[in-house]
């Protein structure tokens, strides 16, 4: 086969009970597709071909992100076909065969996607009837699941009996659905509804979680007995550590009676989403008891907030104190420069032997008495030191350093900070607008550093005390929350043992009180409800029907 209608066949990529699947190219829109063509032995049956196309058209009306998209349905040269999107992914059965069971998070996420897709199809009046791993494709690295093959789907009809007869005629000589994933009612040849798909989905979820088939019988008769009478091995046994919530969801989906299963795919998706959220919460809640976790989390949060606040306050304080030190040093250098300016101007016009710098040195000695002043120097226009708090420098040439970190730089003044956090000020001596030398002042930064360290210790101690107080109060508050939880747990444990006589007495008017009332109401209902064992099914009453399904034998 080289062409079906306008589609150019490239190669066969799959085979089913009713049709072969090919990879094809659509030249009109320039894209590759998958095309399903009815098998040759079924093409001569007009009723089968007509229903194949009619159900495909109905399935083509489904538009859901987790259902394969059908582009075209028709017949060309006697070949009934369905053209659909070509998926880049791996069938679920191959994934399990290659990689084993899926991680529990993937089981829950994929199961919710499939349940929502089935709910959408069921709301549209379509029951798939053949949910199995090979009809599920995992795309996008396993993040997205898509359901394939609505080829034996039943479209909702007003007359259920007529619908079943039509479905039976379509599948003469074939098993209607894959036996291993059939629902009990499907295996018994009874009327089915959307809850049959939910049973099949439960079998798929069991296999996804455990990597093992829920019903592993080697023959149709054995499978029929397992599906209709026996429960699969519990997930908790097959998969140690499987959450009890997931065990319950799968168990409810595999209930033999359709009435005991979830009523819709939406309920299944919601239950799986709740279980996923519960697993995330359980993962976060491992380790310390709740009251300790609450205290530590709140205390750590408070500590982090205080740390950030403390850093901001200390930075602001340091900037303010640095500004005060710079202002003080600038005032001193300006004062010195203004007072020695006249003398420097007079000496600049005299020969070296006639210059008198004694008044300048006297003025420097007075300014150096300030305990914050480490060093002060007056340098004339030629670079010779004329006054200094260090007498050894007087009369020598000044050698300025540029290794300081610049704080500010004005036209006549340069302020910098040394590696030892001291402040260095250099100001030009001017008289009548003309420069006659430089005043250099070094002020100690030790007091600033000491004040900053003192403030850091004080604020750190205050933050630690506050953090401990908050953690203690939070611990006590969490204890007040865990006490009513322990009451509820005791009541639930008693109920799990069949003792519904236990009631929670309380005088609370808060959320815990309403929760206790709800438990007491539930206990009242369970205590009054009669209990009866489910009816058993005799294995000798089950035999294969001509269609490959199963029926009761009188």
VENRA-V373063 format. One record per backbone hydrogen bond with DSSP energy under -0.5 kcal/mol. NH is the residue of the N-H (numbers start at 0). CO is the residue of the C=O. Records with the same first field share a line. If there is no record, write none. Layout:
NH->CO  CO
This chain:
3->6
6->3
7->24
8->1  6
9->22
10->22
12->20
13->20
15->18
19->36
20->13
21->34
22->10
23->21  32
24->7
25->30
26->5  24
28->25
29->25
30->25
32->23
33->83
34->21
35->81
36->19  34
37->79
38->17
41->38
42->38  39
43->39
44->41
45->43
48->44
49->45
50->46
51->47
52->48
53->49
54->50
55->51
56->52
57->53
58->54
59->55
60->56  57
61->58
66->63
67->146
70->68  82
71->82
73->80
75->78
78->75
79->77
80->73
81->35
82->71
83->33  81
84->68
85->31
86->84
88->86
89->137
91->132  135
92->132
94->90
95->91
96->92
97->93
98->94
99->95
101->207
106->102
107->103
108->104
109->105
110->106
111->107
112->108
113->109
114->110
115->111
116->112
117->113
118->114
119->115
120->116
121->117
122->118
123->119
124->121
125->120
126->153
134->131
135->132
136->145
137->89
138->136  143
139->87
141->138
142->138  139
143->138
145->136
146->65
147->134
152->149
153->126
154->152
155->124
159->157
162->158
163->159
164->160
165->161
166->162
167->163
168->164
169->165
170->166  167
171->168
173->170
175->173
176->174
180->177
181->178
186->182
187->183
188->185
189->184
195->192
196->192  193
197->193
198->194
199->195
200->196
201->197
202->198
203->199
204->200
205->201
206->202
207->203
208->204
209->205
210->206
215->213
222->218
223->219
224->220
225->221
226->222
227->223
228->224
229->224  225
236->233
237->233
238->234
241->238
246->242
247->243
248->244
249->245
250->246
251->247
252->248
253->249
254->251
259->256
260->257
267->263
268->264
269->265
270->266
271->267
272->268
273->269
274->270
275->271
276->272
277->273
278->274
279->275
280->276
281->277
282->278
283->279
284->280
285->282
287->285
292->288
293->289
294->290
295->291
296->292
297->293
298->294
299->295
300->296
301->297
302->298
303->299
304->300
305->301
306->302
307->303
308->304
309->305
310->306
311->307
312->308
313->309
314->310
315->311
316->312
317->313
318->314
319->315
320->316
321->317
322->318
323->319
324->320
325->321
326->322
327->323
328->324
329->325
330->326
331->327
332->328
333->329
334->330
335->331
336->332
337->333
338->334
339->335
340->336
343->339
344->340
345->341
346->342
347->343
348->344  345
349->346
353->350
354->350  351
356->354
360->356
361->357
362->358
363->359
364->360
365->361
366->362
367->363
368->365
369->366
372->369
373->371  441
374->441
376->439
377->386
378->437
379->383
380->435
382->379
384->395
385->377
386->377
388->375
390->388
392->389
393->390
394->384
395->392
397->382
404->416
405->403
406->414
407->414
409->412
413->425
414->407
415->423
416->404
417->421
420->417
422->442
423->415
424->440
425->413
426->438
427->411
428->436
429->427
430->433
433->430
435->428
436->428
437->378
438->426
439->376
440->424
441->374
442->422  440
443->371
448->444
449->445
450->446
451->447
452->448
453->449
454->450
455->451
456->452
457->453
458->454
459->455
460->456
461->457
462->458
463->459
464->460
465->461
466->462
467->463
468->464
469->465
470->466
471->467
472->468
473->469
474->470
475->471
476->472
477->473
478->474
479->475
480->476
481->477
482->478
483->479
484->480
485->481
486->482
487->483
488->484
489->485
490->486
491->487
492->488
493->489
494->490
495->491
496->492
497->494
498->493
499->497
504->502
513->509
514->510
515->511
516->512
517->513
518->514
519->515
520->516
521->517
522->518
523->519
524->520
525->521
526->522
527->523
528->524
540->537
541->538
542->550
544->548
547->544
549->185  186
550->542
552->540
553->551
